[in-house]
């Protein structure tokens, strides 16, 4: 997308607004499938939590993806988008047995990550195929907030508890058809991921009825100029050879599974916001925009750095700005960042805004959540309307408020 097209989107649909490039999503999907083209059976299940707009889900379906879901609501979104139950895997954490049973009744693949629910579900539904999520105790990412395979993680069943898993499976005679792991986000060291994969292969040998092995995802994408990313092509070549060798050893052609989210949609997304005020203090120049962490919380929550471009004046002289929001909290997107000269009314674009951005938006300060646009076939398609005041009130119930008079209060005390 050109800056002129983005500016027109901001003008036509207002700001702030999320914009997603369908071509970039398709490119990333094909890049990942190409990296594993020498594996006979590959299944990419898009992680719905990254960006759950139903039009994005339909785009994923058109590319051939399945879905990785973490809530019963995401399962229903997938079914509404046209996915069949066999194209959906349900990988929740800390949910009730009842929610897992509800998903199982819908016919989706169940993935269980704790011993208690595994035993309960296996006892009641031994014939329902179940995948088991393993915690390999390998920290593949560099941040404990986004690395979920470390020893203190709440996700997965510890590899040291394999004997417990086997006892439960034997006692319940449940059907285990998959083994899964997810080490976390921002994976850079391929060798560390391959080491974790070896743990998964060793675990898989304990189960004779597997149909697939799911290696999770978490591949790093570049967030700023010169940033490094996961070498998908090298990783694909190395894991392909090891996976194919394991299938021969296992005696069966298994499906290799991944659940990419950020890798597919992050770089495809832009967040456009208008500069309300340029404010200079004794030491800082603030660019205050018509948004806040109610729309884009990742910089405040994770310390993530989104590249920021002034698309209204992209060739202007660079100056140092701290970009902040309009929320009545500290909502700083960037500190002393070099950006082309900003004037009030300019539109700035936050890059890498496709993953975990709109999906984490809120109505804090009673602000409206923004609109979303999909750039498809060289045309802007509105795929979510901007909220209105009616949306703020929609589920609230107004009741009659009657405060006792002081006289009545004294009577109650007596």
CORJO-V639934 format. One record per residue. RES is the residue in three letters. SS is DSSP state (~ for helix, > for strand, _ for the rest). PHI is phi in whole degrees, 0 to 359 (none if undefined). PSI is psi in whole degrees, 0 to 359 (999 if undefined). Layout:
BEGIN
res & ss & phi & psi
RES & SS & PHI & PSI
RES & SS & PHI & PSI
END
This chain:
BEGIN
res & ss & phi & psi
UNK & _ & none & 137
UNK & _ & 273 & 158
UNK & ~ & 301 & 324
UNK & ~ & 297 & 323
UNK & ~ & 290 & 322
UNK & ~ & 293 & 320
UNK & ~ & 296 & 323
UNK & ~ & 293 & 321
UNK & ~ & 299 & 315
UNK & ~ & 297 & 324
UNK & ~ & 288 & 316
UNK & ~ & 286 & 323
UNK & ~ & 248 & 353
UNK & _ & 87 & 171
UNK & _ & 229 & 158
UNK & _ & 287 & 161
UNK & > & 203 & 143
UNK & > & 264 & 138
UNK & > & 231 & 131
UNK & > & 238 & 137
UNK & > & 262 & 110
UNK & ~ & 297 & 324
UNK & ~ & 296 & 323
UNK & ~ & 291 & 321
UNK & ~ & 298 & 314
UNK & ~ & 297 & 321
UNK & ~ & 298 & 314
UNK & ~ & 295 & 322
UNK & ~ & 297 & 314
UNK & ~ & 292 & 327
UNK & ~ & 297 & 318
UNK & ~ & 289 & 318
UNK & ~ & 294 & 324
UNK & ~ & 294 & 327
UNK & ~ & 294 & 338
UNK & _ & 239 & 30
UNK & _ & 294 & 342
UNK & _ & 269 & 3
UNK & _ & 266 & 132
UNK & _ & 294 & 321
UNK & _ & 232 & 109
UNK & > & 236 & 136
UNK & > & 231 & 117
UNK & > & 259 & 115
UNK & > & 256 & 108
UNK & > & 297 & 131
UNK & > & 283 & 103
UNK & ~ & 302 & 326
UNK & ~ & 300 & 337
UNK & ~ & 295 & 318
UNK & _ & 196 & 107
UNK & _ & 257 & 11
UNK & _ & 302 & 136
UNK & ~ & 296 & 331
UNK & ~ & 291 & 326
UNK & ~ & 293 & 321
UNK & ~ & 297 & 319
UNK & ~ & 295 & 324
UNK & ~ & 297 & 316
UNK & ~ & 299 & 320
UNK & ~ & 298 & 320
UNK & ~ & 295 & 334
UNK & ~ & 278 & 344
UNK & _ & 105 & 9
UNK & _ & 280 & 157
UNK & > & 260 & 194
UNK & > & 231 & 140
UNK & > & 254 & 121
UNK & > & 240 & 153
UNK & _ & 235 & 4
UNK & _ & 213 & 159
UNK & ~ & 295 & 332
UNK & ~ & 293 & 320
UNK & ~ & 294 & 324
UNK & ~ & 301 & 313
UNK & ~ & 294 & 325
UNK & ~ & 300 & 316
UNK & ~ & 298 & 316
UNK & ~ & 296 & 321
UNK & ~ & 295 & 326
UNK & _ & 284 & 354
UNK & _ & 107 & 2
UNK & _ & 286 & 144
UNK & _ & 274 & 155
UNK & ~ & 307 & 323
UNK & ~ & 290 & 352
UNK & ~ & 264 & 5
UNK & > & 236 & 133
UNK & > & 246 & 138
UNK & > & 253 & 108
UNK & _ & 239 & 71
UNK & _ & 276 & 177
UNK & _ & 218 & 123
UNK & _ & 73 & 20
UNK & _ & 270 & 170
UNK & _ & 283 & 161
UNK & ~ & 301 & 323
UNK & ~ & 298 & 321
UNK & ~ & 293 & 320
UNK & ~ & 294 & 320
UNK & ~ & 295 & 323
UNK & ~ & 298 & 316
UNK & ~ & 295 & 319
UNK & ~ & 298 & 322
UNK & ~ & 296 & 331
UNK & ~ & 284 & 348
UNK & _ & 94 & 10
UNK & _ & 276 & 163
UNK & > & 288 & 128
UNK & > & 265 & 136
UNK & > & 233 & 117
UNK & > & 249 & 137
UNK & _ & 237 & 20
UNK & _ & 210 & 152
UNK & ~ & 294 & 322
UNK & ~ & 299 & 307
UNK & ~ & 292 & 325
UNK & ~ & 301 & 314
UNK & ~ & 291 & 318
UNK & ~ & 296 & 314
UNK & ~ & 292 & 318
UNK & ~ & 296 & 325
UNK & ~ & 292 & 319
UNK & ~ & 275 & 329
UNK & _ & 225 & 61
UNK & _ & 296 & 337
UNK & _ & 271 & 350
UNK & _ & 282 & 123
UNK & _ & 299 & 137
UNK & > & 228 & 138
UNK & > & 262 & 148
UNK & > & 246 & 128
UNK & > & 269 & 121
UNK & > & 258 & 141
UNK & > & 261 & 109
UNK & _ & 281 & 357
UNK & _ & 57 & 45
UNK & _ & 234 & 126
UNK & _ & 264 & 98
UNK & _ & 273 & 335
UNK & _ & 261 & 173
UNK & _ & 260 & 5
UNK & _ & 227 & 125
UNK & _ & 294 & 342
UNK & _ & 289 & 332
UNK & _ & 240 & 359
UNK & > & 259 & 118
UNK & _ & 244 & 12
UNK & _ & 255 & 6
UNK & _ & 282 & 170
UNK & _ & 293 & 333
UNK & _ & 264 & 11
UNK & _ & 288 & 148
UNK & _ & 278 & 354
UNK & _ & 265 & 137
UNK & _ & 83 & 166
UNK & > & 260 & 128
UNK & > & 304 & 142
UNK & ~ & 299 & 337
UNK & ~ & 285 & 352
UNK & ~ & 255 & 16
UNK & ~ & 305 & 317
UNK & ~ & 303 & 323
UNK & ~ & 294 & 318
UNK & ~ & 300 & 313
UNK & ~ & 297 & 323
UNK & ~ & 295 & 316
UNK & ~ & 297 & 316
UNK & ~ & 296 & 319
UNK & ~ & 292 & 317
UNK & ~ & 290 & 324
UNK & ~ & 268 & 343
UNK & _ & 57 & 36
UNK & _ & 283 & 161
UNK & _ & 260 & 110
UNK & > & 262 & 116
UNK & > & 245 & 1
UNK & > & 204 & 153
UNK & > & 235 & 139
UNK & > & 222 & 150
UNK & _ & 215 & 158
UNK & _ & 212 & 114
UNK & _ & 272 & 346
UNK & > & 127 & 186
UNK & _ & 263 & 166
UNK & _ & 61 & 49
UNK & > & 285 & 122
UNK & _ & 246 & 318
UNK & _ & 277 & 101
UNK & ~ & 300 & 322
UNK & ~ & 296 & 326
UNK & ~ & 293 & 318
UNK & ~ & 295 & 320
UNK & ~ & 294 & 326
UNK & ~ & 297 & 316
UNK & ~ & 297 & 325
UNK & ~ & 297 & 324
UNK & ~ & 297 & 322
UNK & ~ & 297 & 321
UNK & ~ & 293 & 320
UNK & ~ & 298 & 317
UNK & ~ & 297 & 321
UNK & ~ & 295 & 319
UNK & ~ & 299 & 331
UNK & _ & 297 & 339
UNK & _ & 283 & 347
UNK & _ & 239 & 125
UNK & _ & 263 & 359
UNK & _ & 242 & 27
UNK & _ & 289 & 146
UNK & _ & 249 & 335
UNK & > & 207 & 159
UNK & > & 234 & 125
UNK & > & 252 & 121
UNK & _ & 263 & 12
UNK & _ & 69 & 221
UNK & _ & 192 & 227
UNK & _ & 96 & 21
UNK & > & 293 & 138
UNK & _ & 281 & 138
UNK & _ & 246 & 153
UNK & _ & 287 & 132
UNK & _ & 254 & 348
UNK & _ & 208 & 167
UNK & _ & 300 & 129
UNK & _ & 83 & 1
UNK & _ & 290 & 151
UNK & _ & 266 & 159
UNK & _ & 219 & 166
UNK & _ & 296 & 132
UNK & _ & 279 & 89
UNK & ~ & 297 & 322
UNK & ~ & 294 & 315
UNK & ~ & 294 & 317
UNK & ~ & 299 & 317
UNK & ~ & 300 & 317
UNK & ~ & 297 & 316
UNK & ~ & 288 & 315
UNK & ~ & 288 & 327
UNK & ~ & 303 & 311
UNK & ~ & 299 & 315
UNK & ~ & 292 & 321
UNK & ~ & 293 & 316
UNK & ~ & 297 & 322
UNK & ~ & 295 & 321
UNK & ~ & 294 & 320
UNK & ~ & 300 & 321
UNK & ~ & 296 & 316
UNK & ~ & 296 & 321
UNK & ~ & 287 & 334
UNK & _ & 86 & 20
UNK & _ & 201 & 144
UNK & _ & 281 & 108
UNK & _ & 266 & 161
UNK & > & 269 & 133
UNK & > & 268 & 122
UNK & > & 247 & 147
UNK & > & 224 & 161
UNK & _ & 227 & 64
UNK & _ & 290 & 139
UNK & _ & 234 & 287
UNK & ~ & 305 & 318
UNK & ~ & 302 & 325
UNK & ~ & 277 & 322
UNK & ~ & 243 & 345
UNK & _ & 301 & 305
UNK & _ & 289 & 344
UNK & _ & 281 & 348
UNK & > & 256 & 141
UNK & > & 232 & 144
UNK & > & 245 & 119
UNK & > & 258 & 133
UNK & > & 220 & 150
UNK & > & 263 & 143
UNK & > & 278 & 116
UNK & > & 281 & 314
UNK & > & 216 & 139
UNK & > & 254 & 115
UNK & > & 238 & 125
UNK & > & 251 & 128
UNK & _ & 256 & 193
UNK & _ & 295 & 337
UNK & _ & 225 & 352
UNK & _ & 223 & 144
UNK & > & 254 & 117
UNK & > & 263 & 135
UNK & > & 253 & 108
UNK & > & 261 & 122
UNK & > & 252 & 169
UNK & _ & 274 & 49
UNK & _ & 201 & 182
UNK & _ & 191 & 194
UNK & _ & 288 & 357
UNK & _ & 290 & 340
UNK & _ & 251 & 324
UNK & _ & 219 & 94
UNK & _ & 264 & 348
UNK & ~ & 303 & 318
UNK & ~ & 299 & 326
UNK & ~ & 278 & 324
UNK & ~ & 280 & 316
UNK & _ & 248 & 352
UNK & _ & 73 & 21
UNK & _ & 288 & 148
UNK & _ & 250 & 112
UNK & _ & 262 & 128
UNK & _ & 297 & 137
UNK & > & 240 & 130
UNK & > & 234 & 136
UNK & > & 275 & 97
UNK & _ & 282 & 350
UNK & _ & 279 & 338
UNK & _ & 212 & 59
UNK & _ & 295 & 338
UNK & _ & 255 & 13
UNK & _ & 290 & 163
UNK & _ & 296 & 132
UNK & > & 286 & 137
UNK & > & 227 & 170
UNK & > & 265 & 127
UNK & > & 228 & 147
UNK & > & 256 & 119
UNK & > & 267 & 121
UNK & > & 228 & 166
UNK & _ & 256 & 188
UNK & _ & 255 & 11
UNK & _ & 281 & 146
UNK & _ & 279 & 59
UNK & _ & 204 & 175
UNK & _ & 281 & 105
UNK & _ & 234 & 77
UNK & > & 265 & 120
UNK & > & 276 & 329
UNK & > & 202 & 140
UNK & > & 252 & 124
UNK & > & 46 & 54
UNK & > & 265 & 139
UNK & > & 283 & 117
UNK & > & 222 & 145
UNK & > & 305 & 141
UNK & _ & 317 & 129
UNK & _ & 254 & 135
UNK & _ & 239 & 156
UNK & _ & 300 & 133
UNK & _ & 98 & 347
UNK & _ & 293 & 154
UNK & > & 257 & 125
UNK & > & 249 & 150
UNK & > & 242 & 128
UNK & > & 265 & 124
UNK & _ & 273 & 170
UNK & _ & 53 & 47
UNK & _ & 252 & 22
UNK & _ & 273 & 334
UNK & _ & 246 & 132
UNK & _ & 57 & 36
UNK & _ & 245 & 287
UNK & ~ & 299 & 323
UNK & ~ & 296 & 345
UNK & ~ & 252 & 10
UNK & _ & 289 & 158
UNK & _ & 216 & 179
UNK & _ & 256 & 26
UNK & ~ & 304 & 143
UNK & ~ & 64 & 19
UNK & ~ & 58 & 32
UNK & _ & 275 & 153
UNK & _ & 280 & 143
UNK & _ & 287 & 148
UNK & _ & 281 & 174
UNK & > & 278 & 165
UNK & > & 230 & 141
UNK & > & 231 & 138
UNK & > & 252 & 122
UNK & > & 274 & 105
UNK & > & 226 & 128
UNK & _ & 55 & 45
UNK & _ & 60 & 33
UNK & > & 216 & 144
UNK & > & 273 & 122
UNK & > & 246 & 122
UNK & > & 289 & 120
UNK & > & 245 & 357
UNK & > & 203 & 127
UNK & _ & 286 & 151
UNK & _ & 294 & 142
UNK & _ & 292 & 160
UNK & _ & 235 & 177
UNK & ~ & 298 & 329
UNK & ~ & 299 & 325
UNK & ~ & 293 & 325
UNK & ~ & 297 & 322
UNK & ~ & 271 & 347
UNK & _ & 314 & 309
UNK & _ & 257 & 7
UNK & _ & 277 & 147
UNK & _ & 243 & 116
UNK & _ & 275 & 125
UNK & _ & 245 & 161
UNK & _ & 285 & 130
UNK & _ & 252 & 123
UNK & _ & 230 & 115
UNK & _ & 264 & 126
UNK & _ & 303 & 142
UNK & _ & 291 & 163
UNK & ~ & 299 & 325
UNK & ~ & 297 & 315
UNK & ~ & 294 & 323
UNK & ~ & 298 & 318
UNK & ~ & 297 & 323
UNK & ~ & 295 & 322
UNK & ~ & 294 & 323
UNK & ~ & 294 & 318
UNK & _ & 296 & 999
END
